[in-house]
Amino acid sequence: MVFKGTWTHCFTIKPGLTGAASMRFSNEEELLANQDDPISFNDQILYPEKVRINNAYVKNQNFFLDLKIIIYTILGKRLREEWVQSEVE
């Protein structure tokens, strides 16, 4: 589970239409549908990964990264950067 304080950096960014975690898990519905216990999988795996990715985004945030996320969203591509990678597939 996500420990208190690890998610606070995520809330320094304004919500928008897309984001690094959204792009990384663009197949979230499929991932959850393939789980025996989707709620547990979300709580223990997906949510902590989204927090990690959003915290990494805050540390790496810049205009070009934002532009890349927007372009990838339009093209329907998933982000595959080192800082965004996870073990969840």
N, CA, C and O atoms as CSV, one atom per row, in Angstrom:
chain,resi,resn,atom,element,x,y,z
A,1,MET,N,N,0.839,-1.186,0.000
A,1,MET,CA,C,0.000,0.000,0.000
A,1,MET,C,C,0.880,1.243,0.000
A,1,MET,O,O,2.040,1.191,0.410
A,2,VAL,N,N,0.338,2.334,-0.450
A,2,VAL,CA,C,1.069,3.586,-0.504
A,2,VAL,C,C,1.144,4.169,0.894
A,2,VAL,O,O,0.123,4.328,1.563
A,3,PHE,N,N,2.340,4.484,1.332
A,3,PHE,CA,C,2.524,5.041,2.664
A,3,PHE,C,C,2.258,6.534,2.652
A,3,PHE,O,O,2.503,7.218,1.659
A,4,LYS,N,N,1.758,7.020,3.760
A,4,LYS,CA,C,1.445,8.446,3.897
A,4,LYS,C,C,2.691,9.262,3.579
A,4,LYS,O,O,3.782,8.964,4.065
A,5,GLY,N,N,2.521,10.272,2.772
A,5,GLY,CA,C,3.625,11.135,2.399
A,5,GLY,C,C,4.186,10.816,1.027
A,5,GLY,O,O,4.747,11.700,0.378
A,6,THR,N,N,4.050,9.568,0.558
A,6,THR,CA,C,4.610,9.220,-0.748
A,6,THR,C,C,3.762,9.758,-1.887
A,6,THR,O,O,4.254,9.901,-3.006
A,7,TRP,N,N,2.495,10.059,-1.621
A,7,TRP,CA,C,1.604,10.524,-2.665
A,7,TRP,C,C,1.440,12.030,-2.691
A,7,TRP,O,O,0.795,12.562,-3.594
A,8,THR,N,N,2.006,12.724,-1.726
A,8,THR,CA,C,1.736,14.158,-1.607
A,8,THR,C,C,2.297,14.971,-2.772
A,8,THR,O,O,1.737,16.015,-3.107
A,9,HIS,N,N,3.377,14.526,-3.393
A,9,HIS,CA,C,3.930,15.266,-4.528
A,9,HIS,C,C,2.978,15.271,-5.716
A,9,HIS,O,O,2.956,16.219,-6.501
A,10,CYS,N,N,2.193,14.208,-5.841
A,10,CYS,CA,C,1.224,14.122,-6.949
A,10,CYS,C,C,0.243,15.283,-6.922
A,10,CYS,O,O,-0.217,15.734,-7.971
A,11,PHE,N,N,-0.071,15.757,-5.755
A,11,PHE,CA,C,-1.079,16.798,-5.633
A,11,PHE,C,C,-0.531,18.202,-5.848
A,11,PHE,O,O,-1.253,19.185,-5.680
A,12,THR,N,N,0.746,18.299,-6.220
A,12,THR,CA,C,1.307,19.606,-6.552
A,12,THR,C,C,1.053,19.949,-8.011
A,12,THR,O,O,1.290,21.084,-8.423
A,13,ILE,N,N,0.575,18.993,-8.802
A,13,ILE,CA,C,0.275,19.248,-10.206
A,13,ILE,C,C,-1.234,19.356,-10.390
A,13,ILE,O,O,-2.012,18.699,-9.697
A,14,LYS,N,N,-1.624,20.191,-11.330
A,14,LYS,CA,C,-3.047,20.377,-11.598
A,14,LYS,C,C,-3.550,19.207,-12.427
A,14,LYS,O,O,-2.848,18.727,-13.317
A,15,PRO,N,N,-4.757,18.746,-12.143
A,15,PRO,CA,C,-5.319,17.667,-12.958
A,15,PRO,C,C,-5.599,18.154,-14.368
A,15,PRO,O,O,-5.881,19.331,-14.593
A,16,GLY,N,N,-5.516,17.234,-15.305
A,16,GLY,CA,C,-5.769,17.582,-16.695
A,16,GLY,C,C,-6.473,16.452,-17.420
A,16,GLY,O,O,-6.977,15.517,-16.797
A,17,LEU,N,N,-6.504,16.543,-18.714
A,17,LEU,CA,C,-7.175,15.530,-19.522
A,17,LEU,C,C,-6.355,14.257,-19.667
A,17,LEU,O,O,-6.914,13.190,-19.919
A,18,THR,N,N,-5.060,14.351,-19.516
A,18,THR,CA,C,-4.178,13.201,-19.665
A,18,THR,C,C,-3.016,13.350,-18.699
A,18,THR,O,O,-2.886,14.371,-18.025
A,19,GLY,N,N,-2.185,12.344,-18.636
A,19,GLY,CA,C,-1.028,12.389,-17.755
A,19,GLY,C,C,-0.165,11.160,-17.951
A,19,GLY,O,O,-0.550,10.226,-18.654
A,20,ALA,N,N,0.993,11.163,-17.335
A,20,ALA,CA,C,1.952,10.077,-17.497
A,20,ALA,C,C,1.378,8.740,-17.030
A,20,ALA,O,O,1.519,7.734,-17.725
A,21,ALA,N,N,0.745,8.717,-15.883
A,21,ALA,CA,C,0.179,7.460,-15.368
A,21,ALA,C,C,-0.977,6.984,-16.235
A,21,ALA,O,O,-1.135,5.783,-16.452
A,22,SER,N,N,-1.779,7.904,-16.728
A,22,SER,CA,C,-2.884,7.540,-17.614
A,22,SER,C,C,-2.361,6.926,-18.901
A,22,SER,O,O,-2.923,5.958,-19.414
A,23,MET,N,N,-1.293,7.490,-19.411
A,23,MET,CA,C,-0.704,6.967,-20.637
A,23,MET,C,C,-0.035,5.616,-20.406
A,23,MET,O,O,-0.092,4.737,-21.265
A,24,ARG,N,N,0.589,5.452,-19.266
A,24,ARG,CA,C,1.269,4.187,-18.961
A,24,ARG,C,C,0.270,3.051,-18.817
A,24,ARG,O,O,0.529,1.930,-19.254
A,25,PHE,N,N,-0.865,3.338,-18.209
A,25,PHE,CA,C,-1.888,2.311,-17.997
A,25,PHE,C,C,-3.114,2.574,-18.857
A,25,PHE,O,O,-4.246,2.521,-18.378
A,26,SER,N,N,-2.876,2.854,-20.123
A,26,SER,CA,C,-3.991,3.083,-21.038
A,26,SER,C,C,-4.808,1.806,-21.227
A,26,SER,O,O,-5.931,1.854,-21.728
A,27,ASN,N,N,-4.251,0.675,-20.832
A,27,ASN,CA,C,-4.945,-0.611,-20.911
A,27,ASN,C,C,-5.464,-1.057,-19.540
A,27,ASN,O,O,-5.593,-2.254,-19.284
A,28,GLU,N,N,-5.758,-0.107,-18.671
A,28,GLU,CA,C,-6.165,-0.415,-17.296
A,28,GLU,C,C,-7.403,-1.315,-17.233
A,28,GLU,O,O,-7.453,-2.238,-16.420
A,29,GLU,N,N,-8.376,-1.059,-18.063
A,29,GLU,CA,C,-9.590,-1.889,-18.043
A,29,GLU,C,C,-9.251,-3.346,-18.333
A,29,GLU,O,O,-9.770,-4.251,-17.680
A,30,GLU,N,N,-8.388,-3.569,-19.305
A,30,GLU,CA,C,-7.968,-4.928,-19.651
A,30,GLU,C,C,-7.196,-5.584,-18.507
A,30,GLU,O,O,-7.415,-6.753,-18.186
A,31,LEU,N,N,-6.290,-4.817,-17.896
A,31,LEU,CA,C,-5.531,-5.340,-16.761
A,31,LEU,C,C,-6.460,-5.779,-15.630
A,31,LEU,O,O,-6.304,-6.864,-15.070
A,32,LEU,N,N,-7.420,-4.927,-15.306
A,32,LEU,CA,C,-8.346,-5.248,-14.218
A,32,LEU,C,C,-9.264,-6.413,-14.574
A,32,LEU,O,O,-9.584,-7.239,-13.719
A,33,ALA,N,N,-9.687,-6.480,-15.834
A,33,ALA,CA,C,-10.587,-7.558,-16.259
A,33,ALA,C,C,-9.923,-8.925,-16.167
A,33,ALA,O,O,-10.607,-9.936,-16.005
A,34,ASN,N,N,-8.603,-8.966,-16.269
A,34,ASN,CA,C,-7.861,-10.235,-16.230
A,34,ASN,C,C,-7.462,-10.660,-14.819
A,34,ASN,O,O,-6.728,-11.635,-14.661
A,35,GLN,N,N,-7.926,-9.956,-13.799
A,35,GLN,CA,C,-7.556,-10.260,-12.420
A,35,GLN,C,C,-8.679,-11.006,-11.701
A,35,GLN,O,O,-9.859,-10.742,-11.934
A,36,ASP,N,N,-8.307,-11.932,-10.835
A,36,ASP,CA,C,-9.290,-12.626,-10.007
A,36,ASP,C,C,-9.944,-11.668,-9.013
A,36,ASP,O,O,-11.139,-11.759,-8.732
A,37,ASP,N,N,-9.130,-10.746,-8.487
A,37,ASP,CA,C,-9.615,-9.756,-7.523
A,37,ASP,C,C,-9.196,-8.368,-8.000
A,37,ASP,O,O,-8.183,-7.841,-7.542
A,38,PRO,N,N,-9.963,-7.766,-8.917
A,38,PRO,CA,C,-9.555,-6.484,-9.494
A,38,PRO,C,C,-9.428,-5.347,-8.483
A,38,PRO,O,O,-8.579,-4.471,-8.644
A,39,ILE,N,N,-10.252,-5.352,-7.459
A,39,ILE,CA,C,-10.170,-4.283,-6.453
A,39,ILE,C,C,-8.852,-4.367,-5.697
A,39,ILE,O,O,-8.181,-3.354,-5.498
A,40,SER,N,N,-8.487,-5.548,-5.284
A,40,SER,CA,C,-7.216,-5.749,-4.589
A,40,SER,C,C,-6.042,-5.408,-5.501
A,40,SER,O,O,-5.084,-4.768,-5.067
A,41,PHE,N,N,-6.113,-5.833,-6.763
A,41,PHE,CA,C,-5.050,-5.536,-7.730
A,41,PHE,C,C,-4.889,-4.029,-7.897
A,41,PHE,O,O,-3.771,-3.515,-7.933
A,42,ASN,N,N,-6.016,-3.327,-7.999
A,42,ASN,CA,C,-5.955,-1.875,-8.119
A,42,ASN,C,C,-5.340,-1.245,-6.874
A,42,ASN,O,O,-4.460,-0.390,-6.976
A,43,ASP,N,N,-5.801,-1.665,-5.702
A,43,ASP,CA,C,-5.333,-1.070,-4.448
A,43,ASP,C,C,-3.870,-1.372,-4.152
A,43,ASP,O,O,-3.150,-0.516,-3.638
A,44,GLN,N,N,-3.432,-2.575,-4.471
A,44,GLN,CA,C,-2.086,-2.995,-4.090
A,44,GLN,C,C,-1.049,-2.828,-5.194
A,44,GLN,O,O,0.142,-2.710,-4.905
A,45,ILE,N,N,-1.480,-2.815,-6.452
A,45,ILE,CA,C,-0.534,-2.748,-7.559
A,45,ILE,C,C,-0.690,-1.468,-8.379
A,45,ILE,O,O,0.242,-0.668,-8.460
A,46,LEU,N,N,-1.849,-1.272,-8.979
A,46,LEU,CA,C,-2.021,-0.143,-9.897
A,46,LEU,C,C,-1.912,1.216,-9.216
A,46,LEU,O,O,-1.156,2.078,-9.666
A,47,TYR,N,N,-2.651,1.409,-8.152
A,47,TYR,CA,C,-2.637,2.720,-7.497
A,47,TYR,C,C,-1.234,3.115,-7.029
A,47,TYR,O,O,-0.806,4.237,-7.297
A,48,PRO,N,N,-0.500,2.226,-6.335
A,48,PRO,CA,C,0.860,2.605,-5.943
A,48,PRO,C,C,1.763,2.917,-7.144
A,48,PRO,O,O,2.613,3.804,-7.068
A,49,GLU,N,N,1.577,2.187,-8.252
A,49,GLU,CA,C,2.368,2.465,-9.451
A,49,GLU,C,C,2.019,3.823,-10.044
A,49,GLU,O,O,2.903,4.557,-10.484
A,50,LYS,N,N,0.740,4.157,-10.057
A,50,LYS,CA,C,0.327,5.466,-10.564
A,50,LYS,C,C,0.923,6.587,-9.715
A,50,LYS,O,O,1.353,7.614,-10.240
A,51,VAL,N,N,0.944,6.380,-8.414
A,51,VAL,CA,C,1.542,7.373,-7.516
A,51,VAL,C,C,3.034,7.509,-7.819
A,51,VAL,O,O,3.553,8.623,-7.897
A,52,ARG,N,N,3.726,6.375,-7.990
A,52,ARG,CA,C,5.158,6.409,-8.294
A,52,ARG,C,C,5.416,7.148,-9.607
A,52,ARG,O,O,6.327,7.972,-9.696
A,53,ILE,N,N,4.611,6.846,-10.618
A,53,ILE,CA,C,4.781,7.494,-11.922
A,53,ILE,C,C,4.490,8.985,-11.827
A,53,ILE,O,O,5.235,9.792,-12.383
A,54,ASN,N,N,3.429,9.363,-11.138
A,54,ASN,CA,C,3.112,10.786,-10.993
A,54,ASN,C,C,4.178,11.526,-10.195
A,54,ASN,O,O,4.493,12.675,-10.505
A,55,ASN,N,N,4.733,10.890,-9.180
A,55,ASN,CA,C,5.839,11.511,-8.444
A,55,ASN,C,C,7.058,11.683,-9.347
A,55,ASN,O,O,7.740,12.705,-9.280
A,56,ALA,N,N,7.334,10.689,-10.193
A,56,ALA,CA,C,8.450,10.789,-11.142
A,56,ALA,C,C,8.188,11.906,-12.146
A,56,ALA,O,O,9.106,12.632,-12.526
A,57,TYR,N,N,6.930,12.043,-12.575
A,57,TYR,CA,C,6.575,13.121,-13.490
A,57,TYR,C,C,6.873,14.477,-12.863
A,57,TYR,O,O,7.430,15.360,-13.516
A,58,VAL,N,N,6.501,14.640,-11.597
A,58,VAL,CA,C,6.751,15.914,-10.910
A,58,VAL,C,C,8.244,16.236,-10.927
A,58,VAL,O,O,8.626,17.388,-11.135
A,59,LYS,N,N,9.086,15.236,-10.712
A,59,LYS,CA,C,10.536,15.442,-10.696
A,59,LYS,C,C,11.095,15.738,-12.083
A,59,LYS,O,O,12.093,16.449,-12.202
A,60,ASN,N,N,10.471,15.207,-13.135
A,60,ASN,CA,C,10.973,15.350,-14.505
A,60,ASN,C,C,10.176,16.338,-15.348
A,60,ASN,O,O,10.429,16.472,-16.546
A,61,GLN,N,N,9.237,17.016,-14.752
A,61,GLN,CA,C,8.315,17.869,-15.489
A,61,GLN,C,C,9.034,18.959,-16.264
A,61,GLN,O,O,9.879,19.673,-15.723
A,62,ASN,N,N,8.687,19.076,-17.537
A,62,ASN,CA,C,9.174,20.167,-18.373
A,62,ASN,C,C,8.251,20.298,-19.581
A,62,ASN,O,O,7.397,19.443,-19.814
A,63,PHE,N,N,8.424,21.350,-20.329
A,63,PHE,CA,C,7.551,21.642,-21.462
A,63,PHE,C,C,7.557,20.511,-22.486
A,63,PHE,O,O,6.501,20.115,-22.978
A,64,PHE,N,N,8.742,19.988,-22.811
A,64,PHE,CA,C,8.844,18.957,-23.842
A,64,PHE,C,C,8.198,17.641,-23.407
A,64,PHE,O,O,7.611,16.935,-24.226
A,65,LEU,N,N,8.307,17.318,-22.135
A,65,LEU,CA,C,7.641,16.119,-21.624
A,65,LEU,C,C,6.124,16.293,-21.708
A,65,LEU,O,O,5.413,15.370,-22.105
A,66,ASP,N,N,5.634,17.466,-21.336
A,66,ASP,CA,C,4.198,17.735,-21.446
A,66,ASP,C,C,3.733,17.636,-22.902
A,66,ASP,O,O,2.677,17.070,-23.187
A,67,LEU,N,N,4.522,18.184,-23.807
A,67,LEU,CA,C,4.202,18.125,-25.227
A,67,LEU,C,C,4.176,16.674,-25.713
A,67,LEU,O,O,3.288,16.284,-26.471
A,68,LYS,N,N,5.151,15.882,-25.272
A,68,LYS,CA,C,5.208,14.470,-25.651
A,68,LYS,C,C,3.979,13.726,-25.143
A,68,LYS,O,O,3.402,12.916,-25.869
A,69,ILE,N,N,3.576,13.988,-23.914
A,69,ILE,CA,C,2.400,13.331,-23.353
A,69,ILE,C,C,1.150,13.694,-24.152
A,69,ILE,O,O,0.305,12.835,-24.404
A,70,ILE,N,N,1.026,14.955,-24.550
A,70,ILE,CA,C,-0.117,15.390,-25.350
A,70,ILE,C,C,-0.117,14.701,-26.710
A,70,ILE,O,O,-1.153,14.209,-27.157
A,71,ILE,N,N,1.031,14.663,-27.364
A,71,ILE,CA,C,1.127,14.023,-28.678
A,71,ILE,C,C,0.836,12.530,-28.581
A,71,ILE,O,O,0.111,11.980,-29.410
A,72,TYR,N,N,1.404,11.871,-27.563
A,72,TYR,CA,C,1.152,10.445,-27.377
A,72,TYR,C,C,-0.328,10.180,-27.095
A,72,TYR,O,O,-0.873,9.167,-27.535
A,73,THR,N,N,-0.963,11.069,-26.378
A,73,THR,CA,C,-2.396,10.923,-26.105
A,73,THR,C,C,-3.183,10.984,-27.407
A,73,THR,O,O,-4.064,10.157,-27.645
A,74,ILE,N,N,-2.871,11.950,-28.238
A,74,ILE,CA,C,-3.565,12.111,-29.518
A,74,ILE,C,C,-3.349,10.885,-30.408
A,74,ILE,O,O,-4.277,10.428,-31.075
A,75,LEU,N,N,-2.126,10.355,-30.418
A,75,LEU,CA,C,-1.797,9.206,-31.263
A,75,LEU,C,C,-2.201,7.871,-30.649
A,75,LEU,O,O,-2.156,6.839,-31.318
A,76,GLY,N,N,-2.596,7.888,-29.382
A,76,GLY,CA,C,-2.989,6.655,-28.711
A,76,GLY,C,C,-1.821,5.744,-28.369
A,76,GLY,O,O,-1.982,4.527,-28.283
A,77,LYS,N,N,-0.651,6.327,-28.175
A,77,LYS,CA,C,0.534,5.542,-27.836
A,77,LYS,C,C,0.733,5.509,-26.324
A,77,LYS,O,O,0.285,6.408,-25.612
A,78,ARG,N,N,1.409,4.465,-25.838
A,78,ARG,CA,C,1.732,4.368,-24.415
A,78,ARG,C,C,3.133,4.901,-24.187
A,78,ARG,O,O,4.033,4.671,-24.996
A,79,LEU,N,N,3.316,5.607,-23.090
A,79,LEU,CA,C,4.646,6.099,-22.725
A,79,LEU,C,C,5.539,4.930,-22.343
A,79,LEU,O,O,5.108,4.022,-21.632
A,80,ARG,N,N,6.751,4.947,-22.800
A,80,ARG,CA,C,7.690,3.890,-22.468
A,80,ARG,C,C,9.049,4.513,-22.120
A,80,ARG,O,O,10.071,4.177,-22.719
A,81,GLU,N,N,9.040,5.398,-21.169
A,81,GLU,CA,C,10.265,6.031,-20.694
A,81,GLU,C,C,10.787,5.272,-19.487
A,81,GLU,O,O,10.020,4.603,-18.794
A,82,GLU,N,N,12.087,5.370,-19.230
A,82,GLU,CA,C,12.661,4.673,-18.076
A,82,GLU,C,C,11.980,5.078,-16.775
A,82,GLU,O,O,11.698,4.221,-15.938
A,83,TRP,N,N,11.714,6.350,-16.590
A,83,TRP,CA,C,11.150,6.822,-15.331
A,83,TRP,C,C,9.687,6.437,-15.166
A,83,TRP,O,O,9.133,6.531,-14.071
A,84,VAL,N,N,9.066,6.003,-16.256
A,84,VAL,CA,C,7.660,5.650,-16.210
A,84,VAL,C,C,7.470,4.135,-16.167
A,84,VAL,O,O,6.359,3.674,-15.905
A,85,GLN,N,N,8.497,3.364,-16.410
A,85,GLN,CA,C,8.375,1.910,-16.479
A,85,GLN,C,C,8.003,1.314,-15.148
A,85,GLN,O,O,8.332,1.840,-14.085
A,86,SER,N,N,7.304,0.195,-15.238
A,86,SER,CA,C,6.919,-0.547,-14.054
A,86,SER,C,C,6.907,-2.021,-14.402
A,86,SER,O,O,7.071,-2.405,-15.560
A,87,GLU,N,N,6.712,-2.835,-13.388
A,87,GLU,CA,C,6.659,-4.277,-13.586
A,87,GLU,C,C,5.262,-4.731,-13.981
A,87,GLU,O,O,5.069,-5.895,-14.333
A,88,VAL,N,N,4.291,-3.839,-13.929
A,88,VAL,CA,C,2.903,-4.198,-14.206
A,88,VAL,C,C,2.683,-4.181,-15.705
A,88,VAL,O,O,2.912,-3.158,-16.349
A,89,GLU,N,N,2.251,-5.271,-16.261
A,89,GLU,CA,C,1.935,-5.349,-17.701
A,89,GLU,C,C,0.611,-5.964,-17.896
A,89,GLU,O,O,0.164,-6.119,-19.033
